[in-house]
Amino acid sequence: MNEFTWPGRQPYRGLTSIEATAFLKQEFPQVPHWTCWMGGCMCSLKYIVSKDFRSSGTVGSWSWKRVSTSYPVPAYWFGADLEDLENNESGIKDNGMWDDPAFRKGDQWVGVIDVRGAKGEQFMLFSFLNAKGDVGDAYYASTQDLYLLKQFARDVELHFKGGLPNKITIDVTGGHDITIKAEDCEHVVLPNDVQNDIEQQTYSFFKSRDAYKQMHLRHRRGFLFIGEPGTGKTMMVRHLIRQCHQRFTPSFFMLSIRKDTDQDAVGSIFARASRNAPAMIILEDLDSLTTESKISRSSFLTLLDGVSEQEGVLVIGTTNYPDRIDPALVHRPSRFDRVWHFHLPDYELRRKYLELVFKVLKEDVVQKLARETKNWSFAYLKELHTTASIMAIAKEQSCVTTEIALKAFDLLGQQFQDGKKNHVVRSEEPTLGFAVV
C-alpha cells in the first residue's frame, strides 16, 4: 500500500472509516453527512468503472462521471489470468458484458463518482483502499436516503448480471443479501396435511389481496414454525420462497440476528417490507431475538403490533426452542396467527425421503435404512446421502451402491450415538492412580 497525502493531512496507508470521513469533509465541505455503506446487495458496485479508466458511463437508467479529488487513483489488479482477460476482449464490450463479474477477474476502482438517476436523483459515491488493504468492502455515499442506495445497488446488480433470471435475492438486514436458485431443487418431505396447510395458507395470502379487502380482513399474516433442529423448517421456508417467487413475485426480507441488533434494525425491515409489498419477512431463530440482541420483549411486541396495520406483509418465524419465546408471541394470533410443529420424521417420512435421494437403491435397502434411522432428523438423513456420495466418488463409482450406503450408515450412526452424549466419549481403560508418599 503506497502512502499518499492531501493538503493538511498526514500520510496514510489506507483509510479507516474515520479518516475517510475526514477526507470527504475536507474535499466536499458542502455535504453535511456521509453514509458509510457496508455489505448487502452491493457486490457489483466494484464493476461500475471499467478497466480502461473511463471518466463517465451509464448503468441501466443511471449515469455516472468521475469527480476530481486529491485522492490518488491507481489501477488495481488482483492477479487475473492475462490470457483470460485477452480472450474476453472480443465481442462483449458493446453489450455491457465486459463489466459482468463472470468476465472481470478483479479490476476495482477508487475515487469519487457522481451518480445521477432518471428521475433527478443525485449522490456521490466514494470508493477507497481501507485500512486492511481491501477495496470494495465499503463505500461512502453523500446521501442518507438508504432506500435510494438500495435501489441503485439492485439496478447495478441487474445490469451486470443480466437480471439474475434463475436467482432469487433475499434482502438481509444485518448481513449480506442471500441469493438462492429459483428452481425448487430440494426435497421437502412433511406430513401431507401439514405441508398442504402451510402452502394453502401462504399462497392464499399472496393471491387473495382483494378478497381480504372484501372480507374486511387486514392483509397481514404471521406464521411460526416450531421444531427440533434439522426437522425441515428452513427447508420449508426456502420452498415457500421459491414457489411464491414463481407464482406471485413478492419481495423477500430477512433479519440476521446479532448481538447489536436493535429496535431500529427490526423496525427498518418491517418498514422496507411494507414499502415493497407484497412481501415476505423471514425471522429465523426467533427465540434469540429477545434473548441475544439489544431489542427488548416489549419493543418487539410493539413492532409486531405496528406491522399489523401494514398491508401485504407475511411474517414467517422459526425456532428450535419455543420454550424460550414469550407466550405473548406464540399464544396471540394477531402476532403469529398460525403455529405449525415440525416433528422428527417417522418411519414413513424417512422412507419417502431416502427413496428420493437414493434413487438407485433397492426398496428393501431403503426400508432397512429407514428402520435403522429412528429419531434421525432430515439434516442427518441428508448427511447420510452426502457421506455415501462422497464415499462413492472416492471409490470412483458413478452411483451409491448398497455396500456404500450401509457403510455410510455405520459411520454416521456412530456419530449420531456419540452426539446424543454430546460427543463425550469415556475411555474404557482403567485410569492409573498416583499415590503421594
N, C-alpha and C positions, 0 to 999 in steps of 0.2 A: 504494500500500500504506500503510495507516494504521498509525502507531506504537501500540503498546499496552504496558502494564506489568502486572506482578503483584508482590505484596509481595516486597521484597528483590531484585528484578531490574531491570535497566536496560531502557529501551525498545528494541524490535527492529523491524525491517522484514522480517517473515517469519522463519522459523526454519531454521537449519541442523540437521542430524541431531544434533549435539552439544547444541545449545540446546534442541531438542525433548526430548531425554533428560533434561536438567537440569530442564526444566519439569515433566515427568511424575514425576520423582523427588521433587520438592517437593510436588506435588499428591497423589501416591499413594505415600507412603514405605513402605507395607506390601507393595508389589510389588517383588520383588528384581531382576527383569530385564525389560527391554522388547525386543521384536524389531522391528527396522526392516524393514518388509515392502515390497519394491520389485519391480514387474514380475511377469509370469507369472500368468495366469488371475485377474486382479483388476479388469478394466476396468469391471465392472458395480457394484463396491462404491460408486462415487460416487453411485449412484442409490438407495441404501437409504433415505435420508431425503428425503421428497418436498418439493416447493417450498412447501407450506403449513406447514412447520416443525412437523410432528408431534413429540410427545415420546416416542412409542413406536410399535411396529408389529411386523409379522411378515414374514418372508421364507422361504417354504417351511415347513420344520419348525423354523426358528429364530425366536426373538423377540428384540427389542431395545428398549432405552429409553435416553433421554439421561441423561448423568451431569453434574451441575452442577460446573463448574470456573471458575477465574478467566480462562480463555481466552475472548476475545470471540467471539461467534457472529454474524457478519454474514451477509447473504444475498448470494450471488454470482450474477451474471447475465453470460453470455458472448455477448451480442449476439443472442439468439434473436429470430426474427421474431415480433412480438407477435400478428399475425393468425393465424399458425400455432398459437401457444400457445392462443389463444382458441378456434380451431376444434377443438382436441383436448380441450377441456373436457368435451364431451358424450359420455356413454355409455361411457367407458372407465375411470373411476375404480374402479368396483366390482369389476371383474375383474382389477385389478392392472396393466393395460396402461399406465396413466399413468406407471408407473415404467420402462417399456420405453425403451431409448435411441432407438428409432425415433421416439418421440413426444416425448421430452425433448430440449431443444435446448441444454443446457449447465448446468442447475442443479447445483450441487455443495454439499456440506456440510462444515463444520468443527466441531471439538469432540470430545467423548468419548461413545461409546455403550457400554452394557453388553450383551453378546450372550449368549444362553442357548440351548443345544441341547436336543432332545427327550430325550436320554439323560443330561442333567445337565451337559453341557459348559458352560463359562463362561469368558469372557475379555472384556477391554475393548479397544476399538478407537479410536484417536485419529487424526483427520484434521485437517490443518493447512495453512496457507499457508507454502510453503517459501521459502528464501532467494532463489529465482529468480522468485518471484511466481506459482508454479503450485500448484494444488490437485488432489489425487487421484493424484499421481505416486508417493506413498509414504504408508504408514500405519504406526502403531506399535501393536503388539499386546502385551497383558500375559501372553503365553504363549510358551513356546519349543517348543510342540508344532506343528511345521511341517505335519505330516500333517493335524492338526485345521484349521489355517488353509486349507490347500489344499481340504479337503472343504467348508468353509464357502464359499469363493470359488466353487467349482463349483456348489454349491446356489444361490447368488445368481445365477450366470450362467444356470442353468436356469430359475430363477423369472422373470427379467426377459426372457429371450429365447425363452421357450416351449419349452425343451428342445433348441433347435437341431436340428430333425429332419433337415435336409438338410446338416448340417455335421459334420465330424469334428475334434475338438480333439486336438492333439498337445502333450503336456506337455513343455515345453522347460526343461532345466536350464542356467542361464547366459544366458537370454534370454527374450523374450516368448513365450508359448504361440502355437502356429500353428493356424489354423483353415482347413481346405480343404473344398471341396464334396464331398459324399458320392457324387454320381453320377460314373461313370467317363467323363469328358469329354475325355480326352487320347488321342492315337493312339500306342499302343505298338507299334512295328514292330521285331521282333527275329527272328533265325532261329528257325523253329518249334521245333526241338529244344531251343534254349536257353530260350526263353520257357516252353515246356511243362514243362521240367525244373524251372525255378525255381518256377513256380506249383504243380506237384505236390508238391515238397518243402515249400513253405510251407503249403499247405492241409492236407497230411498231418500236419504238426506240430500244428496247432490242432484238428483234428477227431479225432485218434487218441491222446488222452492215456491212455485206458485200455489201448489196445494197446501203448503204450510200456511201461506198467507190467507188463503180462502178459509182454512180451518181456524184462523186466529191463533196460530202457534208461532212461537218465536223460532226463527231459523238458526238455532244454535243447539248443538248436542255435545255431550261428554260421555266417552266410553272408557272403561277401566279394565285392563287385562291383568289378572292375578294368577300367579303360579310359581312353582319352583324354577330355579334356573334351568334353561335348556328344554323347556316344555313347549316351545313354539310361539311364544308371544311376539318376539321381534320378527320372526319369520312371517307371522300373520300380518304384522304391520307393513312389512315390505310387499307382501301380496296385495294388500289393500291399496298401497300407494301405486303399484303398477296397474292394477285394474282400474282405479279411479282416473289415473293419467290417460289411459286409453279411451275411457268412456266419457269423462267429464272435464278433463284438463284443469283441475284446480291448482292452486299454489300450495306448496308444501313447506312447512316450517318446523324446525326442531330446536329444542333448548339443550345445550351442553351444560350440564350442572357441574359447577366448580365451587371451590371454597369462597371465591369472591363474587359469585352470582348474587345479585341483589334485586330489589324491587324494580329498579329501572330496567334491568335486563329482561325480567319477566314481562313487565308492562310493555316493553318495546316489541316483543314477539307477538303479543296479542294485538297491539295497535297495527303492526305491519300486516298481520294476517287479515285483520278487518279491512284494511285499505285494499288488499289484493283478493278479497273474497270473490268466489267461493274458495275456501282454504281449509287445509288440514294442519293442525298443530300436534306434534308428537312430543310427549314428555316421558322419556324412558327413565326407569329407576325413580319413580315419583317420590318414594319414601325418603330419598336422600335430599330432596329439595328443601325441606324444612328442618332437616337434622344436620346437613353437612354444607350448608351455604349461609349467606347473610340474610336471606329472606325469612321472616317470621311466619308462624302459622296464620296469624290474623291478617298479615299483609297478603299472603297468598289467597286466603279465602275472599278477601276484598277484591282482588284482581279477578278471581273466577266469577264472583257475583257481578263484577263490572262487565266482563266479556259476555255475560248472559244477555246483555242488551244489544250486543253487536250481531249483525246478521251474517249468515253464510259461513260460520266458523265451526268446524268439528274438531274437538279436542280428544286425542287418544292418549291415555296414560298407561304405563306398565309398571309393575312392581313385583319383586320376588318376596317382599316382606310386608304383607298387608297389615300385620300387627303393629308396624311402625307408623302407619298412616293414621292421621287424626280421623276419628269416626265422623266428624263433621264433613269430611270429604267423601267418604265411602257411603254413608247412610243418608245422604241428602240428594235426591235425584236431580235437583236443579244445578248441581255441580258436576257429578258424574251420574248420568241418567241410567246407564246400564253397566252392570258388572258381570264379566264372564270369568270363570275359573278354568285355568289350563292345568289339567292333571297329568301325572306321568302316564305315558301311553300303556294301555292294557295289551294283552296278547294280540288281539285282532289288529290294533293300530300298529303295533310293532311289526307284525307280519306284512301288513299292507305297505308300510314304509320300506322294509327290507326288500320286498318284491320290486318296488320302484327303483331302488338304487342298485340292487344286484340282479340285473335283468337276465343274466345268463345262467344263474344258479338254478338247480332243480328245486322243485317245490318242497320236497322232503328236507332238503338242506336249509331252505329259508325257514321252514316250520321249526326245525331244530334250533336255529339261531334265535328265532322269536321266543321259543320256550326258555332258552338259557339266558336271555337278556332281561329277565324280570327286574323291574324297578329302574331300568335304564331310561334316561331321558332321550329326547330326539337328538340332543347335542352329542351324547355318547354313541348313539346309533350312526350318526353322520360320521363321527370319527372312526367307527368300525369300518365303514366303507372307505374312508380316506386311507387308513392304515393298510387295509387289504390291497388297495390300488397301488400304493407306494411299494408294497412288497412284490406285487406283480411286475411293476416296472423294473425293480431290482433284479428279478429273475428273467427279464426280457420276455415276459408273457404279454400277449395282446389283450387279455381279459383276466378277471379274477376267477380262479378255479376253486373247486370245493376245498381242496387241500389248503390253499392260501387263505380262504375265508375263515376256515376253522382255526388255522394258526394265528391269524389276526385276532380272532375272538379270544384265544388263550392269552395272548399278550395283553389285550385291553381289559379282559376280565380280571386279571390280576391287579391291574391299575385301578379298576373300579372297586375291588375289595379293599385295597390299600387306602383308597380315597375315603371310604366310609370311616376309616380310623384316622382320617386327616393325614395319611401317609406317615404315621408314626409306626415304624417297624422296630420291634424289640428283638434283640439278639437272643437266640436260644442257648448260646454258650454260657456256662457259668462265669460269673464275674470274679476275678481274682481279688482277694482281700489283702489288706496290708495291716500288720499289727505294729503298733507303736511300742517300742521297747524302752 
